[in-house]
């Protein structure tokens, strides 16, 4: 499938929007699930270090429990983007030293600072979320990232060793609702926030 530049631009713009409600009568096919996981795990990271682990959740009971720990919007409403057909939870994979750094540059004599690894981890998660966003949009799915959650509670629910850096819902939008309507509370609509203009300066 070769998409035109116009189609790709449309996919990019679609991926910008957070989907808040889902059609849970349908499932994501395994081949699409594999593509989404590939996007999350095979995107670039500095020196190809694995700064995070991916937890791909389709268990509805577990997703509901995680959702209950996402009260964040105005400290009133839950973040219903996590109720998607597929929920990706990105767990921090702490790095203090790594063979890739030293094989890449044998002249490195001092261990890299912990805060530099954390910076790289957040960068890697951002790249992964971007890849999942765009790829999912291209193949017809909607997405929604969530960074407002009760980290310790979700860590306990999943039995994780490390902190959750980001959660991301991927799935099939409800065709009967505006994308901003809360999945469970249809009386509440999340506000629309216009994308701020990002300055681009060309040097030709």
C-alpha positions as CSV (number, residue, x, y, z in Angstrom):
1,X,0.0,0.0,0.0
2,X,1.6,3.2,-1.2
3,X,-0.1,6.4,0.2
4,X,0.1,9.8,-1.4
5,X,1.6,12.7,0.5
6,X,-1.9,14.1,0.9
7,X,-3.1,10.9,2.5
8,X,-0.1,10.7,4.8
9,X,-0.6,14.3,5.9
10,X,-4.2,13.5,6.7
11,X,-3.1,10.5,8.8
12,X,-0.6,12.7,10.6
13,X,-3.3,15.3,11.4
14,X,-5.7,12.5,12.6
15,X,-3.1,11.1,14.9
16,X,-2.9,14.4,16.6
17,X,-6.3,14.0,18.2
18,X,-7.0,12.1,21.4
19,X,-9.9,9.6,21.1
20,X,-12.0,9.4,24.3
21,X,-14.6,6.7,23.4
22,X,-14.5,3.3,21.7
23,X,-16.4,0.6,19.9
24,X,-15.8,-2.3,22.1
25,X,-18.0,-4.7,20.1
26,X,-15.0,-5.1,17.7
27,X,-11.5,-6.4,18.2
28,X,-8.2,-5.5,16.6
29,X,-7.0,-8.3,14.3
30,X,-3.8,-10.0,15.3
31,X,-1.9,-8.8,12.3
32,X,-2.8,-5.2,13.1
33,X,-1.8,-5.8,16.8
34,X,1.5,-7.1,15.6
35,X,2.1,-4.0,13.5
36,X,1.3,-1.7,16.4
37,X,3.6,-3.6,18.7
38,X,6.3,-3.4,16.1
39,X,5.9,0.4,15.9
40,X,6.2,0.6,19.7
41,X,9.3,-1.7,19.9
42,X,11.3,-1.1,16.7
43,X,11.3,2.7,16.6
44,X,14.7,4.5,17.2
45,X,16.2,5.0,20.6
46,X,19.6,6.4,21.5
47,X,22.2,3.7,20.8
48,X,19.2,1.3,20.4
49,X,18.9,0.9,24.2
50,X,15.7,-0.5,25.5
51,X,14.6,2.2,27.9
52,X,11.1,0.8,28.4
53,X,9.0,-2.3,28.5
54,X,5.7,-2.6,26.6
55,X,2.6,-4.2,28.2
56,X,-0.1,-4.8,25.6
57,X,-3.4,-5.3,27.4
58,X,-6.7,-6.4,25.9
59,X,-8.1,-8.0,29.1
60,X,-11.2,-5.9,29.6
61,X,-11.4,-6.4,33.4
62,X,-7.8,-5.3,33.8
63,X,-8.3,-2.3,31.6
64,X,-11.3,-1.2,33.6
65,X,-9.3,-1.4,36.8
66,X,-6.5,0.6,35.3
67,X,-9.1,3.2,34.1
68,X,-10.4,3.6,37.6
69,X,-6.9,5.0,38.5
70,X,-6.8,7.7,35.9
71,X,-8.7,10.5,37.6
72,X,-6.8,13.5,36.3
73,X,-8.8,15.8,34.1
74,X,-9.7,18.7,36.4
75,X,-9.5,16.1,39.1
76,X,-13.1,15.1,38.4
77,X,-13.1,12.9,35.3
78,X,-11.2,9.8,34.4
79,X,-9.1,9.6,31.2
80,X,-11.3,7.4,29.1
81,X,-8.8,7.1,26.3
82,X,-7.3,4.1,28.3
83,X,-10.6,2.2,27.7
84,X,-9.5,1.4,24.2
85,X,-9.6,-2.0,22.5
86,X,-5.9,-2.2,23.2
87,X,-4.1,-0.5,26.0
88,X,-0.3,-0.1,25.9
89,X,1.5,0.5,29.2
90,X,5.1,1.7,28.9
91,X,7.1,0.7,31.9
92,X,10.4,2.4,32.6
93,X,13.4,0.0,32.1
94,X,16.1,1.8,34.2
95,X,19.6,1.9,32.8
96,X,22.7,2.9,34.7
97,X,25.3,1.5,32.3
98,X,25.1,-0.2,29.0
99,X,27.4,-2.2,26.7
100,X,26.0,-0.3,23.6
101,X,27.5,2.9,24.8
102,X,30.9,1.5,25.2
103,X,30.9,-0.6,22.0
104,X,29.9,2.6,20.2
105,X,32.6,4.7,21.7
106,X,35.4,2.8,23.4
107,X,37.0,6.1,24.6
108,X,34.2,6.7,27.1
109,X,35.9,6.5,30.5
110,X,33.2,7.6,32.9
111,X,29.7,6.1,33.4
112,X,26.9,8.1,32.0
113,X,24.9,10.2,34.5
114,X,21.6,8.7,35.7
115,X,19.7,11.9,34.7
116,X,21.0,11.5,31.2
117,X,19.6,8.0,31.0
118,X,16.2,9.3,32.3
119,X,16.2,12.0,29.6
120,X,16.9,9.4,27.0
121,X,14.1,7.2,28.4
122,X,11.5,9.9,28.1
123,X,12.8,10.7,24.6
124,X,12.5,7.0,23.6
125,X,9.0,6.8,25.0
126,X,8.0,9.9,23.1
127,X,9.3,8.5,19.9
128,X,7.5,5.2,20.5
129,X,4.2,7.0,21.1
130,X,4.7,9.0,17.9
131,X,5.3,5.9,15.9
132,X,2.3,4.1,17.4
133,X,0.1,7.2,16.8
134,X,1.0,7.6,13.1
135,X,1.0,3.9,12.2
136,X,-2.3,3.4,14.0
137,X,-3.8,6.3,12.1
138,X,-2.6,5.1,8.8
139,X,-4.2,1.7,9.2
140,X,-7.5,3.2,10.5
141,X,-7.3,3.2,14.3
142,X,-7.6,6.1,16.8
143,X,-5.3,6.7,19.8
144,X,-5.1,8.6,23.0
145,X,-2.1,9.0,25.3
146,X,-2.6,9.3,29.1
147,X,0.0,10.7,31.5
148,X,-2.4,11.4,34.4
149,X,-2.8,8.3,36.5
150,X,-2.1,6.8,39.9
151,X,1.3,5.3,39.1
152,X,1.8,3.2,42.3
153,X,-1.8,1.7,42.0
154,X,-1.3,0.7,38.3
155,X,2.2,-0.6,39.1
156,X,0.7,-2.8,41.8
157,X,-2.2,-4.0,39.5
158,X,0.3,-5.1,36.8
159,X,2.9,-6.4,39.2
160,X,5.6,-4.1,37.7
161,X,9.1,-3.6,39.0
162,X,9.4,-0.1,37.7
163,X,7.3,3.1,37.2
164,X,4.9,3.6,34.4
165,X,6.0,6.3,32.1
166,X,3.0,6.5,29.7
167,X,-0.2,4.7,28.8
168,X,-1.7,4.7,25.4
169,X,-5.1,3.6,24.1
170,X,-5.3,2.3,20.6
171,X,-8.6,1.1,19.0
172,X,-11.7,1.6,17.0
173,X,-13.6,4.8,17.6
174,X,-17.3,4.9,18.5
175,X,-18.9,6.0,15.2
176,X,-21.9,7.5,17.0
177,X,-20.0,9.9,19.3
178,X,-17.8,12.9,19.0
179,X,-14.3,11.8,19.7
180,X,-14.2,14.1,22.8
181,X,-17.2,12.6,24.6
182,X,-16.2,10.6,27.6
183,X,-16.6,6.9,27.0
184,X,-18.7,6.2,30.1
185,X,-20.2,9.6,30.9
186,X,-21.8,10.9,27.7
187,X,-22.8,14.1,29.4
188,X,-19.2,15.2,29.6
189,X,-17.2,16.3,26.6
190,X,-13.5,17.0,26.9
191,X,-12.6,20.5,25.6
192,X,-10.9,21.0,22.3
193,X,-7.5,22.5,22.4
194,X,-6.2,23.9,19.2
195,X,-2.7,22.8,18.1
196,X,-0.3,25.7,18.7
197,X,1.7,26.8,15.7
198,X,5.3,25.5,15.7
199,X,7.7,27.8,14.0
200,X,9.8,26.3,11.2
201,X,12.8,28.2,9.8
202,X,14.3,26.9,6.6
203,X,18.0,27.1,5.7
204,X,18.5,26.4,2.0
